[in-house]
Amino acid sequence: MDQTARLKTYIEGFDRALEGGIPQGHIVLMAGTPGTMKSSLTYYTLFNQAKENNATCVYVTLEQSRSSLLRQMEKMGMRTDEVKQTLHILDLGIIRKNLKHSTGAESWMQVFKGYLTSLKNDLKFDMLAIDSLGVLETISSMTNRRTDLFYLFEWLRDLNATSILISEASPDRLFDGSYDEGYLADGIVTLKMQVVREVETQRRIRCVKMRETNHDPSYFSLIFSGGKFQVTKAISE
């Protein structure tokens, strides 16, 4: 019997495919093309962990402002006031303020890591999401991607939190040698838009990899309805 402590994604039906959820302490890549609801799905997991389990969660949005993200999630039924004590949202503006206290010798990545390490010490957060890995790479000006990613993942492991990294990587290219994060991550969840009929497109989700888990690698149809995400068996034409 698998005794690994797990954190539910709260995606109805999908946690069963993960033997109950994401193993605690894992680094999971949430990968997919634009429009596949990567950010919404990640936020949804953190929101429900904060609401249902009183878990302390941190969501770092580097692609949009904190206010824009919260407006979007409110429209999906995730009320900010329900998790205001346990779900903390950081955006690029908030992090940049921390740059004023750094020395000229420190890189942006060093400041970023230092800021979140300090936050971990203060909040003891259980889950961390970074949206997105691509923007983090661009801002930090990675010179040796393979080496820099390796140390980023090692730093994340040392935080002793469950982490979700959002990536714009195409699911079909994660293991073609271009994306080292596919090998470094403990888990990979991919999202894609699948044309099933001439006038119908289906959003699909799949767990490609999850260490310490006998997961179902099948594609599922991903549906958002009534403020909840759920999966059903993918329907092909």
Order of alpha helices (4+ residues) and beta strands (2+ residues): beta-alpha-beta-beta-alpha-beta-alpha-beta-alpha-alpha-beta-alpha-alpha-beta-alpha-beta-beta-beta-beta
